[in-house]
């Protein structure tokens, strides 16, 4: 993650945006009033979906259980990720 000043960002906004989209790398824009982060819209969608899933107790419990099964050397039962997410 790169941090730049507000002045540098305003002078190079197009390149800051293109870097976020192309490299999937966040850029922090810092000013005296605070900071903001520029990131690719698709990456932001992924973050929001992750937060949604982690906030769902049933989804979180299933995720924790599947990791525990894998940690024991097993393979969780259910749908393959490819089938579960084929519409995404």
HELIX and SHEET records of a PDB file:
HELIX    1   1 UNK A    6  UNK A   11  1                                   6    
HELIX    2   2 UNK A   13  UNK A   23  1                                  11    
HELIX    3   3 UNK A   41  UNK A   55  1                                  15    
HELIX    4   4 UNK A   57  UNK A   71  1                                  15    
HELIX    5   5 UNK A   81  UNK A   84  1                                   4    
SHEET    1   A 3 UNK A   2  UNK A   5  0                                        
SHEET    2   A 3 UNK A  27  UNK A  31  1                                        
SHEET    3   A 3 UNK A  34  UNK A  38 -1                                        
END                                                                             
